[in-house]
Amino acid sequence: MRPDNSERRWIHRTQRRRWNRPWRSSVALGATLISPLLIHGVRSEILLVSSGDDAAHEYEAIIANWNQAIDDTGQWSNFAGTLRFDAGNPGGCASIPSGTFSVDAPGQSGVLVLIDAAQACDELPSVTDKVAEAGAAGVIFFYPSDEGLAGIALGNREAPRIRAVMIERRHGEAIRDATTAMKVVNAELRKGRLISEEAYEEQFIFRADEIASTRRVNFLWHRYPEMLQSLGHKTLSAKLMESNFTIPPGWFSRPPGFVPLFNPSLLSLKDGSMLAALRMSNGPGCPSVRHSRESSMDTRIFRNELVLAHIDSADFSISSHVLVETPELSCHFTESTKTSGRKFLDSVHGPMDARITAGVDDTIWVTFFAERNAAEGDEVERGMHAAPLHVSWRKCQDAPDDGWRLQNSGAILSGPSCQWLGSGNAASADHCRVSCDDAIHCNAVNFRAAGGSEGRCEMRVCGGSEEAAALAGWEAWRRGQDPDPAKARSQIWPRRRCLHRAWIEPYELIAFPAMNDLEKNWNLIVAEPERLIIEYHIEPHIVLEVNLNRHSDTNKLAATSMTFSSISRWPYEVMHGISNVRGGYCCLKLPERQLQRHLSEISLRRINQKLEEHQEGDGHSVLPEGPLLLGVGHLQRIRSPFDQAPGDVSRFRRQAQSRAYHQFFYLLRGTEPFDVVAVSPEWCITMNGHFSQHWKQVLSQGEEACEAIQFVAGLAMRGKDEVVVAYGINDCESDLLPLPLTRVLSMLRPVNSKLNVSLDDLEMI
């Protein structure tokens, strides 16, 4: 049996003193040894390999992240020459005499050195430096693992003066094994056929045959994932980019065609509109950012910002947006910083993957992941943060005058054509009218100022024949044209308020300790002034209770204690030993009246009894009475194809070691212990990303596919009967998908979680 990479590396390091054979030229490669490879890498160039009169072959080569600086000096043509490999020093561990690879003959190309990355005794940039000192023109590493391909990170060091690339292991091994033929091989690096901005790499697409080629036992409930149909409209992130979106100064020297805006969280407002919090980043997820060579992979500065957008729920159009002002959230890496991130980055900035949640008394809370330098020492704090999110509004520039007029003094509007909508803010007549502005279809108010009795604000929707009834102390206000209940609010009156500012106060930011070295995907179940209930982990389902205290003098908000509130586990028939279950978003409180009505409309046999098909268990699980909370999680899988799988095995191999996410819904009991009471099978959403459109041309007639990485970070109600799913696409884009509440509930299967589980009984969290 072949040792894994770590074992192989240890074996070769113990044998390195025997590597004493001289370097020699490699040989021509027959067409049977290496076949042309589809160019699909993140930063792919072409390595052209030729020998004598044999036909040249093209192979994918991923460039090191310091190569661009060398390219900018005009030295691209220097990466060409005779290929050399030393079987006695395959990892470049032994010393190499100066001048070993120097070329003195005029007009002769340089020497390119082949190195086995699995046998390297030092970081690859250091090996590159050693080979450069010996006079080489460039280095070709072959990947340490049998499957996959990745670039070469510079780390926290000076850039080598020669270029380096990485090729697949099977190609490097073929070159190595062919050296005994003693023929001269020439290699040259050429500009690759980089995929355009209109297409994603193959690894970012999840096609139906991958599902069919995987055993059902690998999925929740032993059921294949379902592909939910996307809207097919312009994505939320594309709409935001078209809404006079401004990228912060300093992010890019040349504005990219599209900046990554992904993993949106969502919150419904009382007026029926929505707020969405999106992560903006210079990560390499979007082709336009990657191709600009100004992503975090190139600049070594990882930037993140939180964008808050106001959305019309009728058509998901963007009304306004702002960048959220946050306290300093930065981590700067030095040679002594104790984190692996310093090998790839110099600094990390800003909040990542935020969730917004409705707190009590109309407050909004935000949680997010961030990295910061520890106050003392060389440690890095990588963990979750929470704070109230403050939002202020302004009148939109294109909004007309509010059109309010005092219709009657000492009277109220009433009658069958003037229906009551609810109570508004009675602090003043202005506050009352603003409440009406924010309410769907409201166009009239009856107001009574506070005096000898409590102030009142009645919001109404009136037709053209409302009646006025005399009532002392009251004012009747009317505005605008009569609304058409069949139309969305944005179609009735132009938008009247836009986002002005969104911010987090530094004294209200709570930084939670990292209990597990790296903390992510926490969700707020309850947000109260003196207490937070947090979903810490989804399976096992771990709930934390955090007590808060606000200092009377400084107003500083602090966590005074953090305890485990409840720990439960899903039944085995849901997971069947499946691991790597991760959180997404929780929790959306479902309206109880509509919940019960919808449950009566769907098949109770499917919800409350054992399913006829492929379900184990006793079949007696039922949904509990009372409030229920809807959440969504995901399972991350690393693709590991096997040759016997039906389908396109060649494509499966090219996608090996890449990630694929599948989502699932779940329900929590709406009161303590907040245990999981229902779980759905897995699902994904069919492709709708702007950069995914190219792949629709590849699909067969009637074939469906999802983006491989979809991450749901938000759920919200639209009206009383629809759930809106907010999701990120391949760390690049954002989109929304409305689903009937009945549809969501029909996917869920009740479970009886095991309560009062001890942490000592858990193998791993």
C-alpha positions in Angstrom: 0.0 0.0 0.0 1.3 3.4 -0.9 2.0 5.7 2.1 0.0 8.9 2.4 1.7 12.2 1.8 2.8 12.8 5.4 4.3 9.3 5.7 5.9 9.5 2.3 7.6 12.8 3.2 8.9 11.4 6.5 10.3 8.3 4.7 12.1 10.5 2.1 13.5 12.8 4.7 15.1 9.9 6.6 16.7 8.7 3.3 17.9 12.0 2.0 21.6 11.3 2.8 21.6 8.7 0.1 20.5 11.2 -2.6 24.0 11.7 -4.2 23.6 10.9 -7.8 24.3 13.8 -10.3 21.7 15.9 -12.1 21.1 14.8 -15.7 18.9 15.8 -18.6 15.5 14.2 -18.8 14.1 12.6 -21.9 11.4 12.7 -24.5 8.0 11.5 -23.4 5.8 9.3 -25.4 2.2 10.3 -26.0 1.1 7.4 -23.9 2.8 8.8 -20.8 1.2 12.2 -20.7 -2.0 13.2 -22.4 -3.2 16.8 -22.9 -5.2 18.1 -20.0 -8.2 20.5 -19.9 -7.1 23.9 -18.7 -9.3 24.7 -15.8 -7.1 25.8 -12.9 -7.5 29.0 -10.9 -4.4 30.6 -12.4 -3.5 28.2 -15.2 -0.8 28.7 -17.8 0.4 26.1 -20.3 3.6 24.2 -20.0 4.7 23.2 -23.5 6.9 20.0 -23.4 8.7 18.8 -26.5 11.5 16.4 -27.4 13.1 16.2 -30.8 10.7 15.6 -33.6 7.9 14.3 -31.3 4.7 16.3 -31.2 4.7 18.9 -28.3 2.3 18.4 -25.5 0.4 21.0 -23.4 0.0 20.5 -19.7 -1.7 22.7 -17.1 0.6 24.6 -14.8 -0.5 26.7 -11.8 1.9 29.6 -11.3 3.4 30.6 -7.9 1.9 33.8 -6.5 5.2 35.7 -6.8 5.4 35.2 -10.6 3.3 38.2 -11.5 5.9 40.6 -10.1 8.5 38.9 -12.3 6.1 39.1 -15.3 5.7 42.9 -14.8 9.5 43.3 -15.3 9.2 41.8 -18.8 11.0 38.5 -18.0 8.2 36.2 -19.1 10.4 34.7 -21.9 13.0 33.6 -19.4 10.9 30.6 -18.3 12.1 28.2 -21.0 14.9 25.8 -21.5 16.1 22.2 -21.1 14.3 20.3 -18.4 16.5 18.6 -15.7 15.7 16.2 -12.9 18.0 14.6 -10.3 16.8 11.2 -9.1 19.3 11.4 -6.3 18.0 14.7 -5.0 14.3 14.8 -6.1 13.2 17.2 -3.5 16.1 19.6 -3.7 17.1 18.8 -0.1 20.8 18.3 -0.7 23.1 21.2 -1.5 23.4 22.2 -5.1 26.8 23.6 -6.2 26.7 27.2 -7.6 26.6 27.2 -11.4 25.2 23.7 -11.7 22.5 25.0 -14.1 24.2 28.0 -15.6 24.2 28.3 -19.3 27.2 30.1 -20.9 26.7 29.4 -24.6 25.3 32.5 -26.4 21.7 32.1 -27.5 21.2 28.9 -25.5 18.1 28.8 -23.3 18.3 28.2 -19.6 17.7 25.2 -17.5 14.3 24.4 -15.9 14.5 22.1 -12.8 11.9 19.5 -12.0 11.3 19.0 -8.2 9.1 16.5 -6.4 7.1 18.6 -3.9 6.3 15.6 -1.8 10.0 15.1 -1.0 10.9 18.7 -0.4 12.6 19.3 2.9 11.8 23.0 3.1 9.1 25.4 2.0 8.9 25.6 -1.8 10.0 29.2 -2.1 13.2 28.3 -0.2 13.7 25.4 -2.6 13.2 27.8 -5.5 15.9 30.2 -4.0 18.3 27.3 -3.7 17.8 26.3 -7.4 18.1 29.9 -8.5 21.5 30.2 -6.8 22.6 27.2 -8.8 21.7 29.1 -12.0 18.3 27.7 -13.0 15.9 29.7 -15.1 12.8 28.3 -13.3 11.4 25.5 -11.2 8.7 23.0 -12.1 7.2 21.3 -9.0 4.9 18.4 -9.2 2.1 18.2 -6.8 2.6 16.2 -3.5 -0.8 14.4 -3.7 -2.0 12.0 -6.3 -5.1 14.0 -6.9 -5.6 17.7 -7.2 -3.5 20.7 -8.1 -2.9 24.0 -6.4 -0.7 27.1 -6.5 2.5 27.9 -4.6 2.2 30.4 -1.7 5.1 32.8 -1.1 4.7 32.9 2.7 6.3 35.6 4.9 9.5 35.9 2.9 11.2 37.7 0.1 10.1 36.6 -3.4 12.5 34.4 -5.3 14.0 35.9 -8.4 12.9 33.1 -10.8 9.5 31.8 -11.6 8.0 28.5 -10.3 5.0 26.5 -11.4 3.1 23.4 -10.2 2.0 20.5 -12.4 -0.1 17.4 -11.6 1.7 14.6 -9.8 1.0 12.0 -12.5 2.7 14.3 -15.1 5.7 14.9 -12.9 6.1 11.2 -12.1 5.9 10.4 -15.8 8.7 12.8 -16.6 10.7 11.4 -13.7 10.2 7.8 -14.8 11.2 8.6 -18.4 14.6 10.0 -17.6 16.4 6.7 -18.3 15.8 7.2 -22.0 18.5 10.0 -21.9 16.8 12.2 -24.5 16.7 16.0 -24.2 13.4 17.5 -23.2 12.6 21.2 -23.6 9.9 22.9 -21.7 8.4 26.4 -22.1 5.7 28.2 -20.1 3.2 30.1 -22.2 0.2 32.2 -21.4 -2.7 29.8 -20.6 -6.2 29.8 -21.8 -7.7 31.3 -18.8 -11.4 30.9 -18.4 -13.3 34.1 -19.2 -15.3 36.2 -16.7 -18.4 34.6 -18.3 -17.6 31.1 -17.1 -16.7 29.3 -13.9 -14.1 26.6 -13.6 -15.5 23.1 -13.8 -15.0 22.4 -10.1 -17.6 25.1 -9.2 -20.4 23.2 -11.0 -22.3 20.3 -9.5 -24.1 18.3 -12.1 -26.9 15.7 -11.7 -24.6 12.8 -12.7 -22.5 13.4 -9.6 -25.6 12.7 -7.5 -26.4 9.6 -9.4 -22.8 8.4 -9.1 -22.9 8.7 -5.3 -24.4 6.1 -3.0 -27.6 7.2 -1.3 -26.2 6.2 2.1 -23.8 9.2 1.8 -26.7 11.6 2.2 -29.1 12.6 5.0 -32.1 10.2 5.3 -30.4 8.0 2.6 -32.1 10.2 0.0 -30.5 12.0 -2.9 -30.4 15.8 -2.8 -33.2 17.7 -4.5 -32.5 20.4 -7.0 -34.8 23.4 -6.3 -35.5 25.6 -9.3 -33.8 29.0 -9.2 -35.7 32.1 -10.2 -33.7 32.5 -13.4 -33.6 36.3 -13.0 -30.7 38.7 -12.4 -28.9 37.9 -9.1 -29.1 40.1 -6.1 -25.4 40.9 -6.2 -25.7 41.9 -9.9 -28.6 44.3 -9.0 -26.4 45.7 -6.2 -23.5 46.3 -8.6 -25.8 48.2 -10.9 -27.1 50.4 -8.0 -24.3 53.0 -8.1 -22.2 50.6 -6.0 -18.9 52.1 -5.0 -15.9 50.0 -4.1 -13.9 51.4 -1.2 -10.7 53.3 -2.2 -7.5 51.3 -2.1 -9.0 47.9 -2.8 -8.0 47.7 -6.4 -5.7 49.7 -8.7 -8.2 49.0 -11.5 -11.8 48.5 -10.7 -12.9 44.9 -11.5 -15.9 44.2 -13.6 -17.6 42.5 -10.6 -16.5 42.5 -6.9 -17.4 39.5 -4.8 -20.7 40.1 -2.9 -21.9 36.9 -1.3 -23.3 35.0 1.7 -26.3 37.4 2.2 -28.3 37.4 5.5 -31.9 38.6 5.4 -34.3 40.4 7.7 -38.0 41.4 7.1 -39.0 44.8 8.2 -42.5 45.8 9.4 -43.2 47.7 6.2 -42.8 44.6 4.2 -39.4 45.5 2.8 -36.2 43.6 3.7 -32.7 44.3 4.8 -29.8 42.2 3.4 -26.3 42.1 4.8 -23.8 40.9 2.2 -20.1 40.2 2.5 -17.9 42.1 0.1 -14.4 40.7 -0.3 -11.3 40.8 -2.5 -11.0 37.0 -2.3 -10.4 35.0 -5.5 -14.0 33.7 -5.9 -15.0 35.9 -8.8 -13.3 35.5 -12.2 -13.1 39.2 -12.7 -11.2 39.7 -9.4 -9.0 36.7 -10.0 -8.1 37.7 -13.5 -7.3 41.3 -12.3 -4.4 39.7 -10.4 -5.4 42.0 -7.4 -7.2 39.4 -5.3 -5.9 38.5 -1.8 -3.9 35.7 -3.4 -1.8 38.4 -5.2 -1.8 41.4 -2.9 -1.5 39.3 0.4 -4.1 41.7 1.9 -7.5 40.1 2.6 -10.1 42.8 2.7 -13.7 42.4 3.8 -16.6 44.8 4.3 -20.2 44.4 5.3 -22.8 45.9 2.9 -26.3 46.6 4.0 -29.0 46.8 1.3 -32.6 47.8 1.5 -34.7 45.5 -0.8 -38.2 45.8 -2.1 -39.7 42.4 -1.3 -42.1 42.5 -4.3 -39.4 42.2 -7.0 -36.2 42.1 -4.9 -35.0 45.3 -6.4 -32.4 47.4 -4.5 -33.8 50.6 -3.0 -30.6 51.8 -1.3 -27.4 50.5 0.3 -24.6 51.6 2.6 -21.3 50.1 4.0 -21.6 49.2 7.6 -19.3 51.2 9.8 -17.5 48.8 12.2 -14.8 49.1 14.9 -11.2 48.2 13.9 -11.2 44.5 12.9 -7.8 43.7 11.6 -5.0 41.2 12.0 -1.5 41.9 10.9 0.9 39.0 10.4 4.6 39.1 11.2 7.4 36.5 11.2 6.5 35.7 14.9 2.7 35.5 14.5 1.5 32.1 15.5 -0.8 31.3 12.6 -0.5 29.5 9.3 -2.2 32.5 7.6 1.1 34.4 7.6 2.4 32.1 4.9 -0.2 33.4 2.5 -1.2 36.8 3.8 0.2 39.9 5.4 -3.1 41.1 6.9 -6.8 40.3 7.2 -9.4 43.1 7.6 -13.1 43.3 8.3 -16.1 41.2 9.2 -16.9 38.0 7.4 -20.1 36.0 6.9 -22.4 38.2 9.0 -25.9 37.2 10.1 -28.5 39.8 11.0 -31.2 38.9 13.5 -34.3 40.7 14.9 -33.9 41.4 18.6 -36.6 42.5 21.0 -38.1 46.0 20.8 -37.3 46.4 17.1 -33.6 46.1 17.6 -31.3 44.4 15.0 -28.3 42.3 16.0 -25.4 41.2 13.9 -23.0 38.3 14.4 -19.9 37.7 12.3 -16.5 36.1 12.1 -13.3 38.2 12.3 -9.6 37.9 13.0 -7.7 40.3 15.4 -4.3 40.3 16.9 -4.3 39.4 20.6 -3.7 42.3 23.0 -0.5 40.6 24.1 1.9 38.2 22.5 1.9 36.8 19.0 -1.4 35.0 19.1 -4.3 35.6 16.7 -7.9 35.7 17.9 -10.1 34.1 15.3 -13.7 34.0 16.5 -17.2 35.2 16.6 -18.4 38.7 17.4 -21.9 40.1 18.2 -23.3 43.6 18.5 -26.5 45.6 18.0 -26.6 47.0 14.5 -27.8 50.6 14.3 -29.6 51.9 11.2 -30.7 55.4 10.3 -32.8 56.5 7.4 -33.0 59.5 5.1 -35.5 60.8 2.6 -34.6 59.4 -0.8 -33.4 62.1 -3.2 -36.0 61.2 -5.8 -38.9 60.9 -3.4 -41.7 63.3 -3.8 -43.2 65.4 -1.1 -45.1 63.2 1.3 -48.4 64.7 0.1 -50.0 64.6 3.6 -52.9 66.9 4.2 -55.1 67.5 7.3 -58.5 66.4 6.2 -60.4 66.9 9.4 -59.8 68.4 12.8 -62.0 67.1 15.6 -62.9 64.0 13.6 -61.7 60.6 12.4 -61.8 58.7 9.1 -63.9 55.6 9.3 -66.4 53.5 7.3 -66.3 50.4 5.2 -64.0 52.0 2.6 -61.4 53.0 5.3 -60.1 49.8 6.8 -58.0 49.7 10.0 -54.4 48.4 9.5 -52.9 48.8 12.9 -51.4 51.1 15.5 -48.5 53.4 14.8 -46.1 55.6 16.8 -48.2 58.0 18.8 -45.4 60.2 20.0 -46.5 63.0 17.6 -48.5 63.5 14.4 -45.2 63.4 12.4 -44.3 60.1 14.0 -47.8 58.8 13.3 -47.5 59.7 9.6 -44.0 58.2 9.3 -45.5 54.9 10.7 -48.0 55.0 7.9 -45.2 55.7 5.3 -43.6 52.5 6.4 -46.7 50.4 6.4 -47.9 48.5 3.3 -50.9 50.3 1.6 -51.4 52.8 4.4 -52.6 56.2 3.2 -54.5 57.7 6.2 -54.1 58.1 9.9 -56.3 59.2 12.8 -54.1 60.8 15.5 -54.8 61.9 19.1 -52.1 63.6 21.1 -51.3 62.5 24.6 -52.9 64.7 27.2 -55.4 63.6 29.8 -55.4 60.2 28.1 -52.9 58.1 26.2 -51.9 59.2 22.7 -53.2 57.2 19.8 -52.2 56.6 16.2 -54.5 54.6 14.0 -53.3 53.6 10.5 -55.8 53.0 7.8 -56.2 52.3 4.1 -59.0 54.4 2.6 -60.7 54.4 -0.7 -62.3 57.5 -2.3 -65.5 57.5 -0.2 -64.3 57.4 3.4 -66.6 58.8 6.1 -65.6 61.5 8.7 -67.0 60.9 12.2 -66.8 63.8 14.7 -64.6 63.0 17.7 -63.0 65.7 19.9 -59.2 65.7 20.2 -58.6 63.8 17.1 -57.0 64.7 13.7 -57.7 62.9 10.4 -54.8 63.0 8.0 -54.9 61.8 4.3 -52.3 61.5 1.6 -51.6 60.6 -2.0 -53.6 58.6 -4.4 -55.8 55.6 -3.5 -53.8 52.4 -3.3 -54.6 49.3 -5.4 -54.3 46.3 -3.0 -53.2 44.1 -5.9 -50.1 46.1 -6.4 -46.8 46.1 -4.5 -46.1 49.1 -2.4 -43.3 50.2 -4.7 -45.9 50.4 -7.5 -48.2 52.6 -5.5 -46.0 55.3 -4.1 -42.3 56.0 -4.9 -39.9 54.9 -2.2 -39.8 57.6 0.5 -36.9 56.5 2.7 -33.5 55.2 1.9 -30.6 53.9 4.1 -28.6 56.8 5.5 -26.1 55.0 7.8 -25.5 51.6 9.4 -23.0 51.2 12.2 -21.7 49.2 15.1 -20.7 51.1 18.3 -17.2 50.0 19.5 -18.4 49.9 23.1 -21.2 47.4 22.1 -19.0 44.9 20.3 -18.8 41.6 22.1 -15.8 39.4 21.1 -16.4 35.8 22.2 -13.4 33.6 23.2 -12.4 30.9 20.7 -13.3 27.7 22.5 -12.2 25.5 19.6 -9.3 27.5 18.1 -11.5 28.6 15.2 -15.1 29.6 15.7 -17.6 30.1 12.8 -21.3 29.8 12.0 -22.8 30.8 15.3 -26.5 31.9 15.1 -28.6 34.0 17.5 -31.8 32.2 18.6 -32.8 34.9 21.1 -31.4 38.5 21.4 -32.5 40.4 24.5 -30.9 43.4 26.3 -29.6 41.2 29.0 -29.3 37.8 27.4 -28.3 36.0 24.1 -29.3 32.5 23.3 -26.8 31.2 20.7 -26.8 28.1 18.5 -23.1 27.2 18.8 -23.1 23.9 16.9 -25.7 22.1 14.8 -24.9 18.4 15.3 -24.5 17.8 18.2 -26.9 20.7 18.7 -25.3 22.8 21.3 -27.0 25.9 22.7 -25.2 28.6 24.7 -26.7 31.2 27.0 -24.7 34.4 27.3 -25.6 36.9 30.1 -25.0 40.6 29.2 -24.4 43.7 31.2 -24.4 47.3 30.1 -22.3 49.6 32.3 -24.3 52.4 33.7 -21.6 55.1 33.1 -19.8 54.1 29.9 -22.8 52.3 28.3 -20.3 49.5 27.4 -21.9 46.2 26.6 -20.1 43.1 27.9 -20.7 39.4 28.3 -20.6 38.5 32.0 -21.0 34.7 31.6 -21.3 32.0 29.0 -22.8 28.6 29.8 -24.0 25.5 27.9 -27.8 25.8 28.0 -28.6 22.5 26.2 -26.9 19.7 24.3 -28.8 17.3 22.1 -28.2 14.9 19.3 -30.1 14.0 16.2 -31.3 10.4 15.9 -29.1 8.0 13.9 -31.6 7.4 11.1 -31.1 11.0 10.0 -27.4 10.9 9.6 -26.3 7.3 9.4 -22.9 8.3 10.5 -22.5 11.2 8.2 -20.2 13.9 9.5 -19.2 17.5 8.7 -22.6 18.9 9.3 -22.3 22.7 9.6 -24.5 25.6 10.4 -25.9 28.1 8.0 -28.7 30.4 9.3 -31.0 30.2 12.3 -33.5 31.2 13.3 -36.7 32.3 11.5 -39.7 32.3 13.7 -42.6 30.8 11.8 -46.0 32.5 12.2 -48.0 30.0 14.4 -51.4 30.6 12.8 -50.1 30.2 9.3 -47.9 27.3 10.4 -50.9 25.3 11.7 -52.9 26.1 8.6 -50.1 25.0 6.3 -49.6 21.8 8.2 -53.2 20.9 7.7 -52.8 21.5 3.9 -49.9 19.1 3.4 -49.8 15.4 3.9 -49.7 14.8 7.6 -48.8 11.2 6.8 -45.6 12.5 5.2 -44.8 14.7 8.2 -45.9 12.6 11.2 -45.7 9.0 10.1 -43.0 6.7 8.9 -42.4 7.2 5.2 -43.1 4.3 2.9 -39.8 4.7 1.2 -36.3 4.4 2.6 -37.0 5.8 6.1 -35.8 3.9 9.2 -37.0 4.6 12.8 -40.2 3.9 14.7 -42.3 6.3 12.7 -43.8 7.9 15.8 -42.0 11.3 15.7 -44.4 14.2 15.5 -43.9 18.0 15.5 -44.4 19.5 18.9 -47.1 22.1 19.6 -46.1 25.7 20.1 -43.7 28.0 18.3 -41.2 26.6 15.8 -38.0 28.1 14.5 -36.8 27.4 10.9 -33.1 27.0 10.2 -30.9 25.9 7.4 -27.5 24.1 7.5 -25.1 22.5 5.1 -22.8 19.5 4.6 -19.4 20.1 3.1 -18.0 17.2 1.1 -14.6 16.8 -0.5 -15.0 15.2 -3.9 -13.3 11.8 -4.0 -14.1 10.0 -7.3 -13.6 6.3 -7.9 -13.0 4.7 -11.2 -16.1 2.4 -11.0 -18.5 5.3 -10.7 -21.0 5.7 -13.6 -20.8 9.0 -15.4 -18.1 11.2 -16.6 -15.2 9.8 -14.6 -12.6 12.0 -16.4 -14.5 15.1 -15.2 -14.9 13.6 -11.7 -11.1 13.2 -11.5 -10.5 16.8 -12.6 -12.8 17.9 -9.8 -11.1 15.7 -7.2 -10.4 17.3 -3.8 -12.7 20.3 -4.6 -15.6 21.1 -2.3 -19.4 20.7 -2.8 -22.0 22.0 -0.4 -25.6 20.7 0.0 -28.2 22.5 2.2 -31.0 21.1 4.4 -33.8 22.7 6.4 -34.4 22.0 10.1 -36.8 23.0 12.8 -36.1 23.9 16.4 -38.5 23.9 19.2 -39.3 27.6 19.8 -38.7 27.4 23.5 -36.1 25.7 25.7 -34.3 23.4 25.2 -34.4 24.6 21.5 -33.7 21.0 20.3 -34.0 19.9 16.7 -37.5 18.5 16.0 -37.4 18.1 12.2 -34.8 17.7 9.4 -35.2 17.7 5.7 -33.2 15.8 3.1 -30.5 17.7 1.3 -31.0 20.1 -1.5 -29.3 22.7 -3.7 -30.6 25.4 -6.1 -30.2 25.2 -9.8 -27.6 27.5 -11.4 -28.4 31.1 -11.6 -25.1 32.9 -11.0 -23.9 35.3 -13.7 -20.6 33.5 -14.0 -22.4 30.1 -14.2 -24.3 30.8 -17.4 -21.6 29.5 -19.7 -22.0 26.0 -18.2 -25.7 25.9 -19.2 -24.4 25.5 -22.8 -22.5 22.4 -21.7 -25.5 20.6 -20.1 -27.6 18.1 -22.0 -31.2 18.8 -22.9 -33.2 18.7 -19.7 -30.1 18.3 -17.5 -29.9 20.4 -14.3 -26.9 21.5 -12.3 -26.2 23.6 -9.2 -23.2 25.7 -8.3 -21.0 23.5 -6.2 -20.6 26.0 -3.3 -23.9 27.5 -2.2 -24.1 28.9 1.3 -27.5 29.9 2.8 -26.9 32.7 5.3 -30.4 34.1 5.6 -34.1 33.3 5.8 -37.0 35.7 5.9 -40.8 35.7 5.6 -42.3 37.5 2.6 -45.9 38.1 3.7 -47.3 35.2 5.6 -47.0 32.3 3.2 -43.5 32.5 1.6 -40.0 31.9 2.9 -37.2 33.7 1.1 -33.9 31.9 1.1 -30.8 34.1 0.8 -27.7 32.3 -0.4 -24.1 32.9 -1.6 -22.8 31.4 -4.8 -19.2 30.2 -5.0 -17.9 32.9 -2.7 -18.7 35.4 -5.5 -22.4 36.2 -5.9 -25.7 36.5 -3.9 -29.2 35.5 -4.8 -32.7 35.0 -3.3 -35.2 32.2 -3.8 -38.8 32.5 -2.5 -40.4 29.2 -1.6 -44.0 28.6 -0.4 -44.1 27.9 3.3 -46.1 24.7 2.5 -43.2 23.6 0.2 -40.6 24.0 3.0 -42.7 22.2 5.6 -43.4 19.3 3.2 -39.7 18.7 3.0 -39.2 18.4 6.8 -39.3 15.1 8.6 -40.0 15.1 12.4 -37.3 13.7 14.7 -36.9 13.0 18.4 -33.5 14.4 19.4 -31.7 12.8 22.3 -31.7 15.4 25.1 -29.3 16.1 28.0 -26.3 14.8 26.2 -23.0 15.2 28.1 -20.0 16.8 26.4 -17.9 13.9 27.8 -19.9 11.5 25.6 -19.1 13.4 22.4 -16.2 12.1 20.3 -15.7 15.4 18.6 -17.3 18.8 18.3 
